[in-house]
Amino acid sequence: MKVLITGGAGYIGTELVKKLVKIPKIKEIIVYDNLSKGGYNFFLCTCIGGDNIRFVQGDILDTRKLKKELEGVDVVFNLAAKIASPYADADPHLYEQINHWGTAELTYAVEESDVKKFIHVSSLSVYGSSGKGKLITETTKLNPRTNYGISKMRGEAFVERLMKKRETYIIRLGNVYGFNQSMRFDAVINRFAFEANFLKKISIHGDGQQIRSFIDVDKSAMYLTQIPFLNVPSGIYNMVDINLSIMDIALTFKDLIPELEMQFINQHLQLRNIAVEEDCKIYKYLPKVPLAFKDDLFTMMNQFAFH
């Protein structure tokens, strides 16, 4: 089996490669990334062994290069994206160019290839918000509120076209957290972990009551890795582990570090909820691993250089 991962040098890609390289059936892993996010830490991961990994510096908008690299590929994981940030509305053109038209170019290239399975990683941002007391499911109407969410929704529309022609999966991931060498610190739990560990103070935006859905980076990569090998029907799937308010997270860190201080920024603001049904449809096909959230945070902080 030959696998190609777009955006493979990123946060989730790093963890995914760690797991794929251990599967004997996979003879070659192509990590396709333009390194626009500066993902050089991927190349420092001595924990990624094996001689079946090949790196290609390329952009998903480069159709000619994509088509060349797709030759003989059986499975594609699409992780390439302009990611959300606190400035998710700052540059609508860039989100559209990568998340919308970049995904379109990739699907066109896959359509003309012999790829058997296409796994597209999307985001819960396509839903917009869940409303008070409501949980999102895969049947919830899409109503994105940011340029990032809009671009991801438009990209998904191109991926859905492939479902009639080959095994295709749209995976809407929750907020990903957890330690690895390519760790993102704009993700709220990871940022809290850094601040709590090194500054003994965390910054909370809004009143802290806003709810988000989360999943550990190790689990998300483990689940994604299993999809090509299990009898999972083509379709759209949410993938989350737990719903927590920002204050829930902050208080868990305070349990671990009693002297921790909390600093509120614009505390008068009530921010929107994005809460997802935790018993996601995907877990009918992939065994769900039990959650130990406090232990996850403790383990993550103990992997920092000093603590």
Backbone as CSV, one residue per row, in Angstrom:
resi,resn,N_x,N_y,N_z,CA_x,CA_y,CA_z,C_x,C_y,C_z
1,MET,0.844,-1.195,0.000,0.000,0.000,0.000,0.883,1.249,0.000
2,LYS,0.480,2.223,-0.805,1.199,3.494,-0.900,0.265,4.613,-0.432
3,VAL,0.766,5.461,0.470,-0.056,6.496,1.092,0.552,7.874,0.844
4,LEU,-0.295,8.845,0.538,0.142,10.236,0.415,-0.606,11.081,1.426
5,ILE,0.125,11.942,2.142,-0.480,12.820,3.147,-0.181,14.264,2.780
6,THR,-1.182,15.011,2.351,-0.976,16.439,2.128,-1.012,17.142,3.480
7,GLY,-0.148,18.145,3.649,-0.024,18.781,4.959,0.585,17.847,5.978
8,GLY,1.361,16.887,5.502,1.850,15.812,6.370,2.909,16.219,7.367
9,ALA,3.501,17.410,7.214,4.533,17.859,8.158,3.941,18.698,9.288
10,GLY,2.609,18.805,9.340,1.958,19.627,10.356,1.710,18.880,11.659
11,TYR,0.893,19.486,12.485,0.615,18.981,13.842,0.007,17.582,13.810
12,ILE,-1.124,17.429,13.121,-1.779,16.119,13.038,-0.976,15.188,12.140
13,GLY,-0.415,15.725,11.051,0.363,14.919,10.135,1.544,14.233,10.808
14,THR,2.214,14.948,11.705,3.345,14.371,12.434,2.925,13.118,13.185
15,GLU,1.790,13.207,13.873,1.307,12.064,14.657,0.832,10.938,13.745
16,LEU,0.222,11.319,12.633,-0.280,10.328,11.684,0.872,9.519,11.081
17,VAL,1.934,10.197,10.692,3.087,9.507,10.113,3.706,8.549,11.132
18,LYS,3.784,8.975,12.394,4.329,8.107,13.447,3.615,6.767,13.493
19,LYS,2.300,6.798,13.260,1.504,5.582,13.356,1.528,4.781,12.049
20,LEU,1.446,5.459,10.923,1.426,4.769,9.638,2.728,4.021,9.371
21,VAL,3.840,4.591,9.829,5.140,3.984,9.537,5.303,2.623,10.218
22,LYS,4.461,2.356,11.214,4.538,1.086,11.950,3.669,-0.012,11.338
23,ILE,2.938,0.309,10.281,2.021,-0.656,9.667,2.742,-1.382,8.527
24,PRO,2.961,-2.686,8.651,3.744,-3.434,7.651,3.160,-3.379,6.238
25,LYS,1.833,-3.254,6.116,1.204,-3.252,4.793,1.562,-2.006,3.981
26,ILE,1.967,-0.945,4.676,2.259,0.317,3.990,3.717,0.312,3.543
27,LYS,3.920,0.316,2.232,5.266,0.214,1.676,5.915,1.580,1.458
28,GLU,5.091,2.619,1.267,5.653,3.964,1.071,4.685,5.012,1.611
29,ILE,5.247,6.019,2.290,4.485,7.162,2.798,5.076,8.425,2.184
30,ILE,4.262,9.151,1.431,4.709,10.407,0.833,4.155,11.556,1.673
31,VAL,5.037,12.329,2.263,4.647,13.508,3.037,4.734,14.705,2.092
32,TYR,3.566,15.227,1.717,3.470,16.305,0.721,3.072,17.578,1.460
33,ASP,3.983,18.563,1.513,3.739,19.756,2.321,4.532,20.920,1.726
34,ASN,3.932,22.113,1.724,4.673,23.278,1.210,5.458,24.009,2.303
35,LEU,5.331,23.532,3.544,6.055,24.098,4.694,5.722,25.574,4.924
36,SER,4.536,25.996,4.477,4.149,27.402,4.656,3.952,27.767,6.124
37,LYS,3.690,26.751,6.950,3.520,27.006,8.387,4.835,26.777,9.144
38,GLY,5.911,26.612,8.382,7.214,26.419,9.020,7.329,25.111,9.759
39,GLY,6.786,24.037,9.178,6.736,22.753,9.870,8.039,21.975,9.853
40,TYR,9.133,22.642,10.183,10.432,21.965,10.140,10.644,21.035,11.332
41,ASN,9.873,21.203,12.387,10.035,20.317,13.547,9.750,18.868,13.194
42,PHE,8.927,18.659,12.178,8.635,17.297,11.719,9.924,16.541,11.404
43,PHE,10.891,17.249,10.841,12.129,16.610,10.401,13.097,16.356,11.558
44,LEU,12.724,16.814,12.757,13.555,16.592,13.938,13.009,15.472,14.806
45,CYS,11.936,14.820,14.332,11.290,13.764,15.111,12.062,12.456,14.965
46,THR,13.040,12.240,15.806,13.816,10.997,15.737,12.949,9.786,16.070
47,CYS,11.761,10.029,16.662,10.850,8.931,16.993,10.181,8.363,15.740
48,ILE,10.272,9.099,14.609,9.719,8.586,13.357,10.811,7.805,12.655
49,GLY,10.714,6.490,12.738,11.729,5.650,12.097,11.254,5.171,10.747
50,GLY,11.987,4.228,10.180,11.563,3.632,8.918,12.226,4.282,7.720
51,ASP,12.401,3.494,6.674,13.017,3.997,5.451,12.006,4.078,4.310
52,ASN,10.712,4.090,4.675,9.667,4.123,3.645,8.957,5.469,3.587
53,ILE,9.572,6.526,4.142,8.986,7.870,4.118,9.732,8.717,3.092
54,ARG,8.972,9.427,2.275,9.572,10.341,1.304,8.898,11.698,1.418
55,PHE,9.704,12.762,1.491,9.147,14.108,1.597,9.144,14.784,0.230
56,VAL,8.008,15.440,-0.089,7.892,16.245,-1.305,7.428,17.637,-0.892
57,GLN,8.240,18.646,-1.206,7.801,20.013,-0.933,6.937,20.464,-2.093
58,GLY,5.650,20.562,-1.838,4.716,20.909,-2.898,3.447,21.518,-2.352
59,ASP,2.720,22.204,-3.206,1.487,22.908,-2.842,0.301,22.170,-3.454
60,ILE,-0.828,22.153,-2.755,-1.993,21.465,-3.326,-2.589,22.239,-4.501
61,LEU,-2.143,23.473,-4.717,-2.577,24.223,-5.892,-1.718,23.903,-7.115
62,ASP,-0.656,23.132,-6.903,0.229,22.737,-8.000,-0.278,21.414,-8.585
63,THR,-1.213,21.507,-9.504,-1.884,20.325,-10.041,-0.921,19.367,-10.725
64,ARG,0.054,19.890,-11.468,0.986,19.038,-12.193,1.797,18.165,-11.230
65,LYS,2.297,18.785,-10.165,3.091,18.023,-9.194,2.210,17.021,-8.446
66,LEU,1.002,17.445,-8.091,0.076,16.546,-7.404,-0.178,15.285,-8.231
67,LYS,-0.502,15.483,-9.499,-0.816,14.338,-10.360,0.363,13.375,-10.460
68,LYS,1.560,13.935,-10.523,2.754,13.097,-10.599,2.918,12.268,-9.338
69,GLU,2.721,12.894,-8.171,2.922,12.196,-6.896,1.798,11.221,-6.585
70,LEU,0.639,11.387,-7.208,-0.485,10.481,-6.973,-0.364,9.171,-7.742
71,GLU,0.607,9.074,-8.623,0.770,7.845,-9.400,1.077,6.666,-8.479
72,GLY,0.248,5.648,-8.540,0.448,4.446,-7.734,-0.016,4.556,-6.295
73,VAL,-0.570,5.700,-5.907,-1.021,5.903,-4.521,-2.374,5.225,-4.317
74,ASP,-2.510,4.540,-3.180,-3.762,3.854,-2.838,-4.657,4.692,-1.933
75,VAL,-4.046,5.403,-0.971,-4.812,6.149,0.041,-4.250,7.566,0.160
76,VAL,-5.148,8.553,0.171,-4.754,9.950,0.377,-5.408,10.466,1.657
77,PHE,-4.591,11.051,2.524,-5.084,11.810,3.676,-4.872,13.285,3.352
78,ASN,-5.944,14.050,3.333,-5.805,15.485,3.052,-5.866,16.286,4.346
79,LEU,-4.696,16.720,4.810,-4.592,17.561,5.999,-4.194,18.983,5.638
80,ALA,-3.925,19.241,4.376,-3.467,20.561,3.958,-4.570,21.585,4.163
81,ALA,-4.254,22.682,4.837,-5.257,23.710,5.096,-4.601,24.966,5.630
82,LYS,-5.238,26.081,5.367,-4.945,27.311,6.104,-5.767,27.210,7.369
83,ILE,-5.090,27.086,8.509,-5.784,26.744,9.747,-6.427,27.950,10.402
84,ALA,-7.419,27.666,11.265,-8.098,28.718,12.016,-7.152,29.273,13.058
85,SER,-7.392,30.502,13.457,-6.596,31.170,14.481,-7.475,32.232,15.118
86,PRO,-6.982,32.955,16.121,-7.782,34.059,16.650,-8.124,35.096,15.588
87,TYR,-7.448,35.013,14.427,-7.687,35.975,13.345,-8.297,35.264,12.140
88,ALA,-9.276,34.412,12.411,-9.842,33.553,11.369,-10.593,34.323,10.294
89,ASP,-10.820,35.624,10.482,-11.466,36.441,9.464,-10.498,37.433,8.842
90,ALA,-9.193,37.320,9.167,-8.237,38.351,8.771,-7.958,38.352,7.271
91,ASP,-7.898,37.197,6.638,-7.511,37.120,5.232,-8.413,36.137,4.493
92,PRO,-9.618,36.571,4.121,-10.570,35.647,3.487,-10.037,35.042,2.198
93,HIS,-9.241,35.791,1.434,-8.724,35.281,0.157,-7.825,34.073,0.381
94,LEU,-6.972,34.142,1.415,-6.044,33.046,1.675,-6.795,31.788,2.098
95,TYR,-7.829,31.928,2.937,-8.634,30.765,3.326,-9.314,30.146,2.103
96,GLU,-9.870,31.002,1.250,-10.546,30.510,0.046,-9.559,29.811,-0.883
97,GLN,-8.396,30.420,-1.051,-7.413,29.882,-1.986,-6.972,28.478,-1.597
98,ILE,-6.727,28.261,-0.304,-6.181,26.974,0.136,-7.285,25.978,0.487
99,ASN,-8.193,26.378,1.414,-9.189,25.429,1.929,-10.283,25.112,0.919
100,HIS,-10.582,26.064,0.056,-11.624,25.858,-0.947,-11.007,25.368,-2.264
101,TRP,-10.250,26.254,-2.944,-9.761,25.912,-4.277,-8.618,24.906,-4.235
102,GLY,-7.812,24.932,-3.170,-6.766,23.919,-3.031,-7.362,22.526,-2.895
103,THR,-8.426,22.421,-2.079,-9.122,21.136,-1.935,-9.745,20.714,-3.259
104,ALA,-10.281,21.696,-3.998,-10.872,21.392,-5.307,-9.827,20.815,-6.257
105,GLU,-8.648,21.437,-6.326,-7.584,20.949,-7.199,-7.166,19.527,-6.824
106,LEU,-7.083,19.271,-5.526,-6.697,17.934,-5.067,-7.752,16.904,-5.467
107,THR,-9.015,17.229,-5.284,-10.070,16.266,-5.647,-10.095,16.004,-7.147
108,TYR,-9.847,17.035,-7.968,-9.775,16.829,-9.422,-8.637,15.859,-9.755
109,ALA,-7.488,16.064,-9.080,-6.333,15.196,-9.341,-6.608,13.759,-8.895
110,VAL,-7.251,13.610,-7.746,-7.593,12.273,-7.245,-8.584,11.598,-8.185
111,GLU,-9.522,12.371,-8.700,-10.551,11.848,-9.604,-9.926,11.223,-10.852
112,GLU,-8.806,11.766,-11.292,-8.144,11.277,-12.500,-7.074,10.229,-12.191
113,SER,-6.987,9.820,-10.931,-5.962,8.861,-10.510,-6.592,7.500,-10.195
114,ASP,-5.744,6.590,-9.715,-6.228,5.275,-9.298,-6.340,5.172,-7.775
115,VAL,-6.361,6.312,-7.089,-6.509,6.318,-5.633,-7.795,5.605,-5.244
116,LYS,-7.702,4.733,-4.239,-8.867,3.937,-3.838,-9.634,4.568,-2.676
117,LYS,-8.892,5.247,-1.759,-9.549,5.824,-0.579,-9.034,7.238,-0.355
118,PHE,-9.979,8.151,-0.098,-9.640,9.562,0.117,-10.225,10.001,1.452
119,ILE,-9.355,10.446,2.359,-9.773,10.852,3.708,-9.470,12.335,3.873
120,HIS,-10.505,13.118,3.942,-10.383,14.581,4.009,-10.676,15.047,5.427
121,VAL,-9.708,15.711,6.040,-9.891,16.204,7.413,-10.438,17.624,7.362
122,SER,-11.629,17.785,7.903,-12.297,19.086,7.926,-12.416,19.569,9.374
123,SER,-13.382,20.416,9.639,-13.459,21.092,10.935,-14.913,21.263,11.367
124,LEU,-15.111,21.309,12.680,-16.437,21.598,13.220,-16.874,23.032,12.934
125,SER,-15.944,23.861,12.476,-16.281,25.257,12.176,-17.347,25.376,11.090
126,VAL,-17.546,24.321,10.304,-18.568,24.377,9.252,-19.974,24.490,9.850
127,TYR,-20.133,24.107,11.116,-21.455,24.174,11.757,-21.769,25.566,12.299
128,GLY,-20.756,26.365,12.552,-20.969,27.701,13.110,-21.071,27.684,14.606
129,SER,-22.201,27.262,15.135,-22.389,27.147,16.585,-23.482,26.133,16.860
130,SER,-23.575,25.713,18.115,-24.547,24.672,18.464,-25.786,25.227,19.161
131,GLY,-25.751,26.475,19.571,-26.894,27.008,20.287,-26.910,26.507,21.723
132,LYS,-27.582,27.218,22.575,-27.576,26.886,23.997,-28.307,25.559,24.251
133,GLY,-27.622,24.654,24.928,-28.235,23.385,25.311,-28.403,22.391,24.176
134,LYS,-27.834,22.677,23.002,-27.985,21.779,21.852,-26.643,21.152,21.489
135,LEU,-26.714,19.944,20.962,-25.513,19.252,20.528,-25.557,19.052,19.009
136,ILE,-24.420,19.246,18.381,-24.286,19.079,16.937,-24.139,17.600,16.597
137,THR,-24.797,17.174,15.525,-24.578,15.845,14.947,-24.263,16.039,13.459
138,GLU,-23.989,14.933,12.778,-23.659,15.029,11.358,-24.822,15.548,10.522
139,THR,-26.042,15.520,11.065,-27.206,16.000,10.309,-27.516,17.467,10.577
140,THR,-26.765,18.095,11.476,-26.985,19.510,11.787,-26.702,20.370,10.562
141,LYS,-27.548,21.340,10.316,-27.381,22.229,9.163,-26.102,23.044,9.304
142,LEU,-25.363,23.169,8.200,-24.120,23.933,8.214,-24.435,25.433,8.206
143,ASN,-23.722,26.161,9.065,-23.930,27.611,9.165,-22.651,28.273,9.661
144,PRO,-21.560,28.197,8.870,-20.270,28.719,9.333,-20.316,30.221,9.591
145,ARG,-19.565,30.656,10.614,-19.580,32.054,11.035,-18.278,32.795,10.720
146,THR,-17.271,32.085,10.237,-15.979,32.710,9.955,-15.568,32.388,8.526
147,ASN,-14.617,33.154,8.018,-14.090,32.873,6.683,-13.439,31.501,6.639
148,TYR,-12.811,31.107,7.730,-12.217,29.775,7.812,-13.306,28.710,7.650
149,GLY,-14.382,28.819,8.428,-15.467,27.849,8.369,-16.135,27.800,7.003
150,ILE,-16.320,28.975,6.396,-16.928,29.041,5.062,-16.054,28.335,4.038
151,SER,-14.743,28.588,4.106,-13.828,27.972,3.134,-13.775,26.456,3.307
152,LYS,-13.845,25.972,4.556,-13.842,24.525,4.790,-15.131,23.890,4.258
153,MET,-16.254,24.576,4.433,-17.530,24.071,3.921,-17.495,23.971,2.394
154,ARG,-16.963,24.981,1.748,-16.900,24.967,0.279,-15.950,23.883,-0.221
155,GLY,-14.859,23.665,0.508,-13.944,22.588,0.143,-14.606,21.227,0.254
156,GLU,-15.410,21.045,1.302,-16.114,19.771,1.501,-17.017,19.432,0.316
157,ALA,-17.615,20.459,-0.284,-18.545,20.217,-1.389,-17.850,19.495,-2.549
158,PHE,-16.580,19.821,-2.787,-15.824,19.145,-3.844,-15.499,17.705,-3.451
159,VAL,-15.201,17.502,-2.158,-14.880,16.151,-1.690,-16.107,15.244,-1.816
160,GLU,-17.280,15.768,-1.509,-18.509,14.965,-1.577,-18.731,14.389,-2.971
161,ARG,-18.274,15.089,-3.998,-18.427,14.597,-5.377,-17.734,13.255,-5.579
162,LEU,-16.642,13.047,-4.831,-15.870,11.813,-4.994,-16.572,10.587,-4.423
163,MET,-17.547,10.800,-3.539,-18.179,9.678,-2.831,-18.877,8.709,-3.770
164,LYS,-19.259,9.190,-4.949,-19.927,8.317,-5.924,-18.923,7.458,-6.691
165,LYS,-17.635,7.775,-6.574,-16.633,7.143,-7.435,-15.617,6.286,-6.681
166,ARG,-15.402,6.571,-5.381,-14.444,5.790,-4.596,-14.746,6.000,-3.115
167,GLU,-14.098,5.223,-2.277,-14.338,5.344,-0.839,-13.783,6.689,-0.352
168,THR,-14.680,7.523,0.159,-14.334,8.899,0.514,-14.925,9.242,1.868
169,TYR,-14.119,9.927,2.678,-14.518,10.244,4.046,-14.214,11.709,4.348
170,ILE,-15.206,12.395,4.892,-14.999,13.745,5.420,-15.041,13.630,6.934
171,ILE,-13.929,13.955,7.585,-13.817,13.844,9.039,-13.761,15.249,9.629
172,ARG,-14.810,15.614,10.365,-14.855,16.936,11.000,-14.313,16.813,12.419
173,LEU,-13.069,17.227,12.570,-12.374,17.076,13.847,-12.750,18.171,14.835
174,GLY,-12.782,17.787,16.113,-12.887,18.773,17.178,-11.563,19.497,17.349
175,ASN,-11.502,20.398,18.332,-10.253,21.096,18.644,-9.223,20.078,19.109
176,VAL,-8.094,20.045,18.427,-7.073,19.038,18.705,-6.083,19.583,19.736
177,TYR,-5.739,18.751,20.708,-4.772,19.155,21.725,-3.808,17.999,21.977
178,GLY,-2.709,18.296,22.648,-1.762,17.258,23.016,-0.369,17.553,22.504
179,PHE,0.583,16.891,23.103,1.997,17.154,22.817,2.495,16.365,21.607
180,ASN,3.190,17.034,20.730,4.139,16.391,19.818,5.116,17.448,19.331
181,GLN,6.070,17.047,18.528,7.139,17.967,18.127,6.639,19.101,17.245
182,SER,5.484,18.916,16.607,4.918,19.948,15.732,3.730,20.650,16.396
183,MET,3.736,20.687,17.701,2.617,21.179,18.515,2.208,22.612,18.147
184,ARG,0.893,22.833,18.033,0.341,24.169,17.775,0.006,24.847,19.103
185,PHE,0.481,26.076,19.264,0.202,26.783,20.509,-0.880,27.847,20.354
186,ASP,-1.542,27.879,19.188,-2.732,28.717,19.063,-3.986,27.931,19.444
187,ALA,-3.846,26.621,19.687,-4.953,25.792,20.175,-5.097,26.021,21.678
188,VAL,-6.322,26.196,22.153,-6.544,26.714,23.506,-5.934,25.838,24.596
189,ILE,-6.111,24.538,24.537,-5.576,23.673,25.600,-4.052,23.684,25.582
190,ASN,-3.460,23.642,24.401,-2.003,23.678,24.313,-1.444,25.007,24.839
191,ARG,-2.143,26.096,24.518,-1.701,27.399,25.019,-1.813,27.459,26.533
192,PHE,-2.931,26.967,27.068,-3.090,26.914,28.527,-1.976,26.081,29.165
193,ALA,-1.642,24.958,28.531,-0.605,24.081,29.089,0.731,24.810,29.175
194,PHE,1.062,25.540,28.113,2.318,26.295,28.120,2.292,27.370,29.203
195,GLU,1.214,28.164,29.238,1.125,29.255,30.206,1.114,28.735,31.641
196,ALA,0.349,27.661,31.859,0.265,27.106,33.212,1.610,26.570,33.671
197,ASN,2.299,25.885,32.770,3.556,25.238,33.131,4.688,26.238,33.368
198,PHE,4.776,27.254,32.498,5.927,28.139,32.542,5.647,29.505,33.166
199,LEU,4.397,29.968,33.101,4.073,31.298,33.613,3.234,31.262,34.881
200,LYS,2.619,30.111,35.150,1.713,29.939,36.298,0.539,30.921,36.221
201,LYS,0.176,31.286,34.992,-0.951,32.193,34.771,-1.534,31.894,33.400
202,ILE,-2.862,31.770,33.296,-3.495,31.550,32.003,-4.447,32.685,31.685
203,SER,-4.577,32.986,30.390,-5.438,34.067,29.923,-6.703,33.480,29.311
204,ILE,-7.854,33.902,29.824,-9.153,33.388,29.378,-9.889,34.496,28.651
205,HIS,-10.252,34.252,27.399,-10.990,35.242,26.616,-12.494,35.053,26.828
206,GLY,-13.201,36.167,27.082,-14.633,36.099,27.358,-14.887,35.669,28.788
207,ASP,-16.124,35.197,29.052,-16.476,34.807,30.416,-16.054,33.378,30.757
208,GLY,-15.538,32.662,29.776,-15.047,31.304,30.027,-16.120,30.233,29.992
209,GLN,-17.370,30.613,29.764,-18.465,29.640,29.768,-18.693,29.005,28.395
210,GLN,-18.015,29.524,27.379,-18.182,28.971,26.031,-17.680,27.525,25.986
211,ILE,-18.454,26.679,25.314,-18.158,25.242,25.248,-17.558,24.918,23.883
212,ARG,-16.555,24.069,23.896,-15.936,23.567,22.670,-15.793,22.046,22.769
213,SER,-15.636,21.409,21.614,-15.413,19.955,21.553,-13.945,19.691,21.280
214,PHE,-13.387,18.691,21.958,-11.948,18.449,21.892,-11.643,16.985,21.591
215,ILE,-10.438,16.769,21.049,-9.924,15.419,20.853,-8.403,15.478,20.914
216,ASP,-7.813,14.483,21.535,-6.361,14.403,21.672,-5.717,14.079,20.322
217,VAL,-4.565,14.697,20.056,-3.899,14.516,18.761,-3.502,13.058,18.530
218,ASP,-3.105,12.380,19.583,-2.727,10.969,19.457,-3.934,10.124,19.061
219,LYS,-5.079,10.378,19.705,-6.295,9.620,19.373,-6.782,9.927,17.959
220,SER,-6.776,11.206,17.593,-7.268,11.565,16.263,-6.436,10.870,15.188
221,ALA,-5.106,10.845,15.363,-4.241,10.164,14.392,-4.485,8.659,14.397
222,MET,-4.696,8.092,15.575,-4.947,6.658,15.680,-6.241,6.281,14.945
223,TYR,-7.296,7.082,15.149,-8.565,6.803,14.469,-8.421,6.959,12.961
224,LEU,-7.765,8.024,12.509,-7.586,8.246,11.075,-6.812,7.090,10.438
225,THR,-5.807,6.606,11.150,-4.978,5.513,10.651,-5.800,4.251,10.417
226,GLN,-6.831,4.032,11.227,-7.618,2.805,11.131,-8.612,2.807,9.973
227,ILE,-9.030,3.986,9.531,-10.104,4.080,8.537,-9.829,3.269,7.264
228,PRO,-8.618,3.327,6.685,-8.410,2.556,5.446,-8.464,1.044,5.623
229,PHE,-8.362,0.566,6.854,-8.253,-0.877,7.085,-9.524,-1.498,7.674
230,LEU,-10.508,-0.672,7.986,-11.756,-1.179,8.554,-12.908,-0.921,7.594
231,ASN,-14.010,-1.589,7.829,-15.166,-1.499,6.947,-16.015,-0.277,7.314
232,VAL,-15.438,0.911,7.074,-16.139,2.165,7.360,-16.789,2.658,6.066
233,PRO,-18.108,2.842,6.043,-18.760,3.320,4.820,-18.347,4.755,4.488
234,SER,-18.297,5.064,3.216,-18.059,6.447,2.801,-19.087,7.357,3.465
235,GLY,-18.657,8.564,3.819,-19.606,9.479,4.423,-18.937,10.609,5.166
236,ILE,-19.769,11.361,5.885,-19.326,12.507,6.682,-19.416,12.128,8.155
237,TYR,-18.331,12.355,8.882,-18.258,11.947,10.283,-17.654,13.056,11.152
238,ASN,-18.282,13.291,12.298,-17.649,14.108,13.333,-16.699,13.212,14.118
239,MET,-15.664,13.816,14.681,-14.721,13.044,15.493,-14.296,13.912,16.686
240,VAL,-14.913,13.659,17.831,-14.600,14.391,19.055,-14.521,13.408,20.215
241,ASP,-13.989,13.896,21.322,-13.845,13.065,22.506,-14.693,13.588,23.661
242,ILE,-14.681,14.931,23.837,-15.317,15.504,25.011,-15.702,16.952,24.742
243,ASN,-16.814,17.395,25.356,-17.213,18.797,25.343,-16.865,19.423,26.688
244,LEU,-16.190,20.552,26.656,-15.794,21.234,27.886,-15.924,22.737,27.712
245,SER,-16.305,23.409,28.789,-16.222,24.867,28.772,-14.769,25.268,29.001
246,ILE,-14.427,26.467,28.596,-13.065,26.955,28.806,-12.739,27.010,30.292
247,MET,-13.745,27.334,31.128,-13.526,27.348,32.577,-13.279,25.945,33.108
248,ASP,-13.967,24.939,32.549,-13.705,23.545,32.944,-12.233,23.203,32.738
249,ILE,-11.714,23.622,31.586,-10.312,23.338,31.269,-9.388,24.078,32.227
250,ALA,-9.689,25.362,32.444,-8.858,26.173,33.339,-8.822,25.590,34.750
251,LEU,-9.973,25.134,35.228,-10.038,24.577,36.587,-9.307,23.234,36.678
252,THR,-9.297,22.477,35.586,-8.533,21.227,35.585,-7.042,21.518,35.700
253,PHE,-6.585,22.535,34.992,-5.180,22.935,35.133,-4.892,23.416,36.559
254,LYS,-5.869,24.112,37.165,-5.658,24.597,38.530,-5.590,23.444,39.527
255,ASP,-6.308,22.364,39.251,-6.188,21.162,40.093,-4.763,20.617,40.057
256,LEU,-4.152,20.724,38.882,-2.790,20.218,38.716,-1.748,21.183,39.273
257,ILE,-2.056,22.496,39.184,-1.130,23.540,39.657,-1.925,24.487,40.555
258,PRO,-2.025,24.205,41.847,-2.889,24.986,42.746,-2.585,26.483,42.769
259,GLU,-1.342,26.879,42.519,-0.986,28.299,42.567,-1.313,29.043,41.273
260,LEU,-1.927,28.354,40.331,-2.227,28.936,39.026,-3.174,30.131,39.150
261,GLU,-2.858,31.229,38.450,-3.718,32.419,38.396,-4.481,32.438,37.073
262,MET,-5.679,33.023,37.098,-6.494,33.152,35.888,-6.714,34.624,35.589
263,GLN,-6.415,34.994,34.364,-6.588,36.373,33.924,-7.638,36.403,32.820
264,PHE,-8.711,37.189,33.025,-9.796,37.268,32.051,-9.592,38.463,31.133
265,ILE,-9.829,38.238,29.843,-9.751,39.304,28.844,-11.139,39.480,28.247
266,ASN,-11.679,40.692,28.333,-13.052,40.969,27.872,-14.051,40.011,28.515
267,GLN,-14.023,39.970,29.837,-14.833,39.010,30.590,-16.330,39.192,30.358
268,HIS,-16.744,40.378,29.926,-18.166,40.640,29.697,-18.711,39.919,28.456
269,LEU,-17.821,39.433,27.599,-18.263,38.804,26.359,-18.723,37.368,26.582
270,GLN,-19.864,37.026,25.998,-20.343,35.645,25.989,-20.121,35.096,24.580
271,LEU,-19.181,34.193,24.458,-18.814,33.666,23.146,-19.643,32.429,22.800
272,ARG,-19.745,32.124,21.524,-20.636,31.053,21.054,-20.120,29.670,21.443
273,ASN,-21.054,28.731,21.527,-20.738,27.334,21.826,-20.626,26.521,20.540
274,ILE,-19.712,25.563,20.532,-19.680,24.542,19.480,-19.527,23.207,20.208
275,ALA,-20.662,22.632,20.569,-20.676,21.377,21.332,-21.251,20.264,20.460
276,VAL,-20.560,19.133,20.422,-20.905,18.040,19.507,-21.307,16.800,20.299
277,GLU,-22.276,16.065,19.788,-22.643,14.780,20.369,-21.397,13.899,20.462
278,GLU,-21.051,13.495,21.704,-19.795,12.758,21.909,-19.852,11.332,21.361
279,ASP,-21.040,10.761,21.287,-21.185,9.413,20.723,-21.314,9.536,19.205
280,CYS,-20.228,9.949,18.570,-20.234,10.231,17.137,-20.469,8.960,16.321
281,LYS,-21.011,9.145,15.133,-21.312,8.034,14.232,-20.079,7.193,13.901
282,ILE,-18.912,7.840,13.847,-17.682,7.134,13.481,-17.343,6.012,14.457
283,TYR,-17.790,6.171,15.731,-17.434,5.186,16.751,-18.258,3.897,16.653
284,LYS,-19.148,3.823,15.670,-19.798,2.546,15.359,-18.815,1.606,14.659
285,TYR,-17.792,2.215,14.052,-16.850,1.440,13.243,-15.445,1.414,13.841
286,LEU,-15.097,2.427,14.641,-13.786,2.508,15.290,-13.985,2.429,16.792
287,PRO,-13.352,1.492,17.469,-13.511,1.397,18.927,-13.021,2.680,19.609
288,LYS,-13.887,3.286,20.413,-13.523,4.536,21.081,-12.668,4.251,22.313
289,VAL,-11.553,4.944,22.416,-10.631,4.767,23.539,-11.133,5.592,24.722
290,PRO,-11.160,5.033,25.942,-11.623,5.790,27.116,-10.810,7.059,27.335
291,LEU,-11.476,8.085,27.864,-10.845,9.386,28.089,-10.404,9.530,29.537
292,ALA,-9.221,10.095,29.731,-8.737,10.472,31.062,-8.157,11.874,30.921
293,PHE,-9.032,12.877,30.877,-8.632,14.232,30.470,-7.565,14.830,31.391
294,LYS,-7.772,14.731,32.691,-6.803,15.301,33.633,-5.445,14.625,33.471
295,ASP,-5.449,13.319,33.290,-4.192,12.599,33.069,-3.524,13.049,31.775
296,ASP,-4.343,13.315,30.739,-3.798,13.801,29.462,-3.038,15.112,29.666
297,LEU,-3.630,16.026,30.430,-2.999,17.325,30.665,-1.716,17.170,31.474
298,PHE,-1.761,16.304,32.463,-0.574,16.063,33.300,0.558,15.497,32.439
299,THR,0.233,14.529,31.592,1.235,13.915,30.717,1.808,14.936,29.751
300,MET,0.920,15.776,29.182,1.369,16.775,28.217,2.371,17.740,28.847
301,MET,2.069,18.252,30.022,2.966,19.217,30.659,4.290,18.574,31.057
302,ASN,4.258,17.292,31.368,5.486,16.599,31.771,6.376,16.268,30.568
303,GLN,5.894,16.554,29.371,6.729,16.346,28.181,7.440,17.600,27.737
304,PHE,7.136,18.729,28.384,7.876,19.959,28.090,9.323,19.809,28.554
305,ALA,10.187,20.683,28.053,11.614,20.598,28.322,11.925,20.658,29.817
306,PHE,11.232,21.500,30.552,11.389,21.548,32.016,10.054,22.011,32.580
307,HIS,9.808,21.618,33.797,8.491,21.899,34.381,8.593,21.876,35.898
